[in-house]
Amino acid sequence: MKHLKKIILVLLCTTLFVLPFISSATCVTTQGDTTFGVDEGESLIWTTTGGAPEYSGHRFNLTIQDIYNGSHMTVDSYMINATLRYYNKTADSWLIYINNAFYVAANETQNFIDYESTVSMGGLYLIIPTPINLTMIGEYAVSTGFFVSYLVEGDKLTLEGAILGTYILTYNSDGIVTKLVAQIFGVTMVVMTLGLGGGDDIPFGFSFLIFALITIAGLVYLKKRNIK
């Protein structure tokens, strides 16, 4: 019995050791000089965790459909097709902004990026290419006419809207927004956080499932030994 427990402990420790390597190997897609820190089929969820009470529990769901080479606005680009949905908890309904269609095209070598118009209008730059260049995103946002200025502070990008208020986006090293704050006249209306609620809050994605399977297999084996 003690020997079996040691085996399971070794399996758990080994899995914990390789988790970071599994995660980094499965969560980054690279094409040419531009890298996206997401995979095809990956689903990301941002949930409202602060701001005006009436927005509590509202969510954005972004599912990556395809990542591919293409030409966009005559620029050779690396592109993402996605489905972007918004959940209104008050009405208990989903609104589809993008349905398995163009989301973003990028070529950092040429300092080029372009988003779907709804994304640009709402400041929903939820995924950007890496290495991260927030100045490029800020310049692009201003060029759309929906924003009049931007400020880059470390991993944070602040966009001042022409009409729609201020958006503050904080990114992780994979170029994914971890926190989105929307303000009107300096008052915070919405704070959305990545990975909370909606069933997408497993911190290690598929690698967590591997960890769980190893643990379950070990426990089942122990139980069978005890029965014998």
C-alpha positions as CSV (number, residue, x, y, z in Angstrom):
1,M,0.0,0.0,0.0
2,K,2.8,2.4,0.9
3,H,4.6,1.5,-2.3
4,L,1.5,2.3,-4.4
5,K,1.1,5.7,-2.6
6,K,4.7,6.5,-3.5
7,I,4.0,5.7,-7.1
8,I,1.0,8.0,-7.2
9,L,2.9,10.8,-5.5
10,V,5.7,10.5,-8.1
11,L,3.1,10.6,-10.9
12,L,1.6,13.8,-9.4
13,C,4.9,15.5,-8.9
14,T,6.0,14.6,-12.5
15,T,2.8,16.0,-13.9
16,L,3.2,19.2,-12.0
17,F,6.7,19.5,-13.3
18,V,5.7,19.1,-16.9
19,L,2.5,21.2,-16.7
20,P,4.2,24.5,-17.7
21,F,5.9,22.9,-20.7
22,I,2.6,21.2,-21.8
23,S,0.8,24.5,-21.4
24,S,3.3,26.5,-23.4
25,A,3.4,23.9,-26.1
26,T,-0.4,23.8,-26.7
27,C,-1.4,27.4,-26.2
28,V,0.7,29.3,-28.7
29,T,0.2,29.2,-32.5
30,T,3.0,30.7,-34.6
31,Q,2.9,31.5,-38.3
32,G,5.8,33.3,-39.9
33,D,6.9,36.3,-37.9
34,T,3.6,36.8,-36.1
35,T,2.5,34.7,-33.1
36,F,-0.9,34.4,-31.6
37,G,-1.1,33.1,-28.0
38,V,-4.2,31.0,-28.7
39,D,-5.0,27.8,-30.5
40,E,-7.7,26.9,-33.0
41,G,-10.8,25.6,-31.1
42,E,-9.8,27.5,-27.9
43,S,-12.6,29.3,-26.1
44,L,-12.0,32.3,-23.9
45,I,-14.5,33.9,-21.5
46,W,-14.5,37.3,-19.8
47,T,-17.0,37.9,-17.0
48,T,-18.1,41.1,-15.4
49,T,-16.6,41.2,-11.9
50,G,-17.1,44.9,-11.1
51,G,-18.6,48.2,-12.1
52,A,-22.3,49.0,-12.2
53,P,-24.4,46.3,-10.6
54,E,-26.7,46.0,-13.6
55,Y,-23.8,44.6,-15.6
56,S,-22.8,41.9,-13.1
57,G,-22.5,38.5,-14.6
58,H,-22.4,39.7,-18.2
59,R,-19.9,37.8,-20.4
60,F,-17.9,37.9,-23.6
61,N,-17.1,34.5,-25.2
62,L,-14.5,34.4,-27.9
63,T,-14.0,31.0,-29.7
64,I,-11.0,30.7,-32.1
65,Q,-12.2,28.9,-35.3
66,D,-9.2,29.2,-37.7
67,I,-5.7,30.7,-37.7
68,Y,-4.3,30.9,-41.2
69,N,-2.1,32.7,-43.8
70,G,-4.0,35.1,-46.0
71,S,-4.0,38.5,-47.7
72,H,-5.9,41.4,-46.0
73,M,-6.0,44.9,-47.4
74,T,-3.3,43.7,-49.9
75,V,-1.0,42.8,-47.0
76,D,0.2,39.3,-46.5
77,S,-1.2,38.6,-43.0
78,Y,-1.8,36.0,-40.3
79,M,-5.4,35.9,-39.6
80,I,-7.9,34.6,-37.1
81,N,-11.5,33.7,-37.8
82,A,-13.6,33.6,-34.6
83,T,-17.0,33.6,-33.0
84,L,-17.6,36.4,-30.6
85,R,-20.7,36.3,-28.4
86,Y,-22.0,38.6,-25.6
87,Y,-24.2,37.2,-22.8
88,N,-26.6,39.6,-21.2
89,K,-27.4,38.1,-17.8
90,T,-30.3,40.5,-17.2
91,A,-32.1,39.3,-20.3
92,D,-30.6,35.9,-20.1
93,S,-29.7,36.0,-23.8
94,W,-26.7,35.8,-26.1
95,L,-25.9,38.3,-28.9
96,I,-23.6,37.1,-31.6
97,Y,-21.2,39.8,-32.8
98,I,-19.1,37.6,-35.1
99,N,-20.2,34.2,-36.4
100,N,-17.2,32.1,-37.4
101,A,-15.8,35.0,-39.5
102,F,-12.9,37.4,-39.7
103,Y,-11.7,38.7,-36.4
104,V,-8.1,40.0,-36.8
105,A,-5.3,40.2,-39.4
106,A,-1.7,41.0,-38.5
107,N,1.8,41.3,-39.9
108,E,4.1,42.8,-37.3
109,T,7.0,43.0,-39.7
110,Q,5.0,45.5,-41.7
111,N,3.5,47.1,-38.5
112,F,0.1,46.2,-39.8
113,I,-3.0,45.1,-38.0
114,D,-6.8,45.3,-38.7
115,Y,-9.8,44.1,-36.8
116,E,-13.4,43.5,-37.7
117,S,-15.4,46.7,-37.5
118,T,-17.5,45.7,-34.5
119,V,-14.4,44.8,-32.6
120,S,-12.8,48.2,-33.4
121,M,-15.9,50.2,-32.5
122,G,-16.2,48.4,-29.1
123,G,-12.4,48.5,-28.3
124,L,-12.6,44.7,-28.1
125,Y,-8.9,44.0,-28.9
126,L,-9.1,40.9,-26.8
127,I,-6.3,39.2,-28.7
128,I,-3.2,40.9,-30.1
129,P,-0.1,39.3,-31.8
130,T,3.1,38.8,-29.9
131,P,5.8,40.0,-29.3
132,I,3.4,42.6,-27.8
133,N,3.4,46.0,-29.4
134,L,0.7,48.1,-27.6
135,T,1.8,51.2,-29.5
136,M,0.8,49.5,-32.8
137,I,-2.6,48.7,-31.3
138,G,-3.1,52.2,-30.0
139,E,-2.1,53.8,-33.3
140,Y,-4.5,51.5,-35.1
141,A,-7.4,52.3,-32.6
142,V,-6.9,56.0,-33.2
143,S,-6.8,55.5,-37.0
144,T,-10.3,53.9,-36.9
145,G,-11.8,57.2,-35.7
146,F,-13.6,55.5,-32.8
147,F,-10.8,56.6,-30.4
148,V,-9.0,60.0,-30.2
149,S,-5.9,59.1,-28.1
150,Y,-4.1,56.3,-26.3
151,L,-1.7,55.7,-23.5
152,V,0.7,52.8,-23.0
153,E,1.8,51.9,-19.5
154,G,3.7,48.6,-19.3
155,D,1.2,45.9,-20.1
156,K,-1.8,48.3,-20.0
157,L,-3.4,50.1,-22.9
158,T,-5.8,53.0,-22.3
159,L,-8.0,54.1,-25.2
160,E,-9.9,57.4,-25.0
161,G,-13.1,57.1,-27.1
162,A,-14.4,59.8,-29.4
163,I,-17.9,59.2,-28.0
164,L,-18.0,55.9,-26.1
165,G,-15.8,56.7,-23.0
166,T,-12.5,55.2,-21.9
167,Y,-11.3,51.6,-22.2
168,I,-8.4,50.2,-20.2
169,L,-7.1,46.9,-21.4
170,T,-4.5,44.8,-19.5
171,Y,-2.6,42.1,-21.4
172,N,-0.7,39.0,-20.4
173,S,2.4,37.7,-22.1
174,D,0.4,35.8,-24.7
175,G,-1.3,39.0,-25.9
176,I,-4.6,38.2,-24.3
177,V,-6.6,40.7,-22.4
178,T,-6.8,39.7,-18.7
179,K,-8.8,42.7,-17.6
180,L,-11.0,45.2,-19.5
181,V,-12.3,48.3,-17.8
182,A,-14.9,50.6,-19.4
183,Q,-15.4,54.1,-17.9
184,I,-17.7,57.0,-18.7
185,F,-16.8,60.5,-17.4
186,G,-14.3,58.8,-15.1
187,V,-16.9,56.4,-13.6
188,T,-16.2,52.7,-13.9
189,M,-19.2,51.1,-15.5
190,V,-17.8,47.6,-16.4
191,V,-14.8,45.5,-15.2
192,M,-14.4,42.3,-17.1
193,T,-11.9,39.6,-16.1
194,L,-10.6,36.7,-18.1
195,G,-11.4,33.1,-17.1
196,L,-14.0,33.7,-14.4
197,G,-17.4,32.0,-14.8
198,G,-19.0,30.5,-17.9
199,G,-17.2,27.2,-17.5
200,D,-13.8,28.4,-18.9
201,D,-12.0,28.9,-15.6
202,I,-9.7,25.8,-15.7
203,P,-6.3,27.5,-15.2
204,F,-4.2,25.1,-17.3
205,G,-6.6,24.1,-20.0
206,F,-6.0,20.7,-21.5
207,S,-2.9,20.1,-19.4
208,F,-5.1,20.2,-16.4
209,L,-7.2,17.4,-17.8
210,I,-4.0,15.3,-18.2
211,F,-3.2,16.0,-14.5
212,A,-6.7,15.0,-13.5
213,L,-6.6,11.7,-15.6
214,I,-3.4,10.6,-14.0
215,T,-4.8,11.3,-10.5
216,I,-8.0,9.5,-11.2
217,A,-6.2,6.5,-12.7
218,G,-4.0,6.2,-9.6
219,L,-7.0,6.4,-7.2
220,V,-8.9,3.7,-9.2
221,Y,-5.8,1.5,-9.1
222,L,-5.5,1.9,-5.3
223,K,-9.2,1.1,-4.8
224,K,-8.9,-2.1,-6.9
225,R,-5.9,-3.2,-4.8
226,N,-7.9,-2.5,-1.6
227,I,-10.8,-4.6,-2.8
228,K,-8.5,-7.5,-3.6
